[in-house]
Amino acid sequence: MSRPSSGSPLTWNVAGLLADVAGADRSFEVDDARIELPDGLSLAEPIRGRVRVTRTNRGVLADARLATSLAGECARCLRPLTTPIDIVLEEEYLPSIDLSSGRPVALGEEPEALRLTDHHELDLEPSVRDAIIIAEPIAPLDRPDCPGLCIVCGLPLDEGVHDHPADDVDPRLEALRSFQPAGDDEGASG
């Protein structure tokens, strides 16, 4: 097992693996890794897990099993919560620089393929960031039966007593109390 090779906790130099035969592999432990996320997202705990990198006939195959949690708030009651995120990546990375000549590799038929850096490093940070963004829940709940907030006082419905008078109407809406849409008369027939 090796430590990350550059400033990023999710980057490893794989030049030695590229010089090896197809099928050779290396394992890397990820512990206490933190990455920058877009605005509105933040990690509640560091990224942990394991990355196995296997030499293929073209490059390397990264097989990552990682876990973390996102900090957020319940979509119904606004209480703070953490959402566990499991990250599973299985992606092939191709060299961008030829190991023996040191010259750039022609992109050829695969210009969109994932590439190793110019220093033969496997940088998983962009892929891990994308996986976290995709895994972010649209409306996270602190529990499945969260009742939400009281529409009158704004407190969580499962906290305290919410005995609000039924006649407690905003004075600006008082004129609507007796409003009946046309055709909703009890004796009307259609």
C-alpha positions in Angstrom: 0.0 0.0 0.0 1.2 3.5 -0.8 0.4 7.0 0.2 -0.9 9.6 -2.3 1.9 11.1 -4.4 0.9 14.7 -4.8 -1.0 17.4 -2.9 -4.4 15.7 -3.5 -5.3 12.9 -1.1 -6.9 11.0 -4.0 -3.8 11.1 -6.4 -1.2 8.3 -6.8 1.8 7.9 -9.1 1.3 4.8 -11.2 4.4 5.0 -13.4 5.7 1.8 -11.8 2.4 0.0 -12.5 2.4 1.2 -16.1 5.8 -0.5 -16.6 4.5 -3.7 -15.2 2.6 -6.5 -17.1 -1.2 -6.4 -17.6 -2.9 -7.8 -14.6 -0.5 -6.4 -12.0 -2.2 -4.3 -9.3 -1.6 -2.0 -6.4 -3.9 -1.2 -3.5 -4.2 2.2 -1.8 -5.8 3.0 1.5 -7.8 6.3 1.6 -8.1 7.7 5.1 -9.1 11.2 6.2 -9.3 12.6 2.6 -11.2 15.9 2.1 -11.9 17.5 -1.2 -13.5 20.8 -2.3 -17.2 20.5 -3.3 -19.4 23.0 -5.1 -21.3 25.7 -3.1 -24.1 24.3 -1.0 -22.3 20.9 -0.4 -19.9 20.1 2.4 -18.5 16.9 3.8 -19.7 15.9 7.3 -16.8 13.4 7.6 -13.7 12.6 5.6 -13.6 10.2 2.7 -12.4 6.7 3.6 -12.0 3.5 1.8 -9.8 1.5 -0.6 -8.6 1.9 -4.2 -7.3 -1.0 -6.2 -5.5 -0.1 -9.5 -4.9 -2.8 -12.0 -2.7 -2.6 -15.1 -4.7 -3.2 -18.3 -3.3 -3.6 -21.8 -4.0 0.1 -22.4 -3.7 1.9 -19.1 -5.0 1.3 -15.6 -8.3 0.2 -14.2 -9.3 2.1 -10.9 -11.7 0.2 -8.7 -12.6 2.4 -5.7 -14.9 1.6 -2.8 -15.2 4.8 -0.7 -17.5 6.2 1.9 -18.3 9.7 3.4 -21.2 11.7 4.6 -22.7 15.0 3.5 -23.7 17.7 5.9 -27.2 19.2 5.3 -30.6 19.8 6.7 -33.9 17.9 6.5 -36.1 19.1 3.6 -39.2 19.1 5.9 -38.2 20.3 9.4 -34.8 21.9 8.6 -33.0 20.0 11.4 -29.3 19.4 10.7 -28.5 15.9 9.3 -25.8 13.9 7.8 -26.4 11.8 4.7 -24.1 8.7 4.2 -22.6 8.4 0.7 -21.1 5.2 -0.7 -18.9 5.8 -3.7 -18.2 2.9 -6.1 -16.0 3.7 -9.1 -14.7 1.3 -11.8 -13.0 3.4 -14.5 -10.2 2.9 -16.9 -7.6 5.7 -17.2 -5.3 5.9 -20.2 -1.8 7.4 -20.3 -1.5 11.0 -21.6 2.3 10.7 -21.9 4.2 7.7 -23.3 6.1 6.1 -20.5 9.2 5.2 -22.6 9.5 8.2 -24.9 8.1 10.9 -22.7 6.0 12.3 -25.6 2.3 13.1 -25.5 0.0 10.2 -26.5 -2.2 10.9 -29.5 -5.9 11.1 -28.3 -6.9 9.1 -31.4 -10.4 7.6 -31.3 -11.0 8.2 -27.6 -10.6 12.0 -27.0 -13.1 11.8 -24.1 -11.4 8.9 -22.3 -10.2 9.5 -18.7 -6.5 10.2 -18.7 -3.6 10.0 -16.2 -1.8 13.2 -15.6 1.4 14.2 -17.4 3.3 12.9 -14.4 1.7 9.4 -14.7 -0.6 10.1 -11.8 -4.0 8.7 -11.2 -6.2 11.6 -10.0 -9.5 10.3 -8.7 -10.6 13.6 -7.1 -12.8 14.8 -10.1 -14.5 11.4 -10.4 -15.1 11.2 -6.6 -16.5 14.8 -6.6 -18.8 13.9 -9.5 -20.0 10.7 -7.7 -20.7 12.7 -4.5 -22.7 15.4 -6.4 -24.7 12.7 -8.2 -25.4 10.8 -4.9 -26.6 14.0 -3.1 -30.3 13.4 -2.3 -32.8 15.9 -3.7 -34.8 16.2 -0.5 -33.0 14.5 2.4 -35.1 13.7 5.4 -34.0 13.2 9.0 -36.4 10.3 9.2 -39.0 8.9 6.7 -42.0 10.0 8.7 -40.8 13.6 9.4 -44.0 15.7 9.8 -42.3 19.0 8.8 -43.0 22.4 10.2 -46.2 24.0 11.6 -47.6 26.4 9.0 -48.6 28.8 11.7 -45.7 29.1 14.2 -42.9 27.5 12.1 -41.8 25.0 14.7 -41.3 21.3 14.0 -44.7 19.6 14.3 -43.2 16.8 16.5 -42.0 19.4 19.1 -44.4 21.0 21.6 -48.1 21.7 21.3 -49.5 23.3 18.2 -53.0 24.5 19.4 -53.4 27.5 17.2 -56.9 29.2 17.1 -58.7 28.3 13.9 -59.9 32.0 13.6 -56.3 33.2 13.7 -56.3 34.6 10.1 -53.9 37.2 8.7 -56.0 40.4 8.7 -55.0 41.0 5.0 -56.8 37.8 4.1 -59.9 38.4 6.2 -62.0 39.4 3.2 -61.5 35.9 1.7 -63.1 34.1 4.7 -66.6 34.3 3.2 -65.5 33.8 -0.4 -67.4 31.1 -2.4 -66.4 30.4 -6.0 -69.2 30.5 -8.5 -71.0 27.2 -8.9 -70.0 25.9 -5.4 -73.4 26.7 -3.8 -74.7 23.7 -1.8 -78.1 23.7 -3.6 -76.7 24.1 -7.1 -77.1 21.3 -9.6 -75.2 20.9 -12.8 
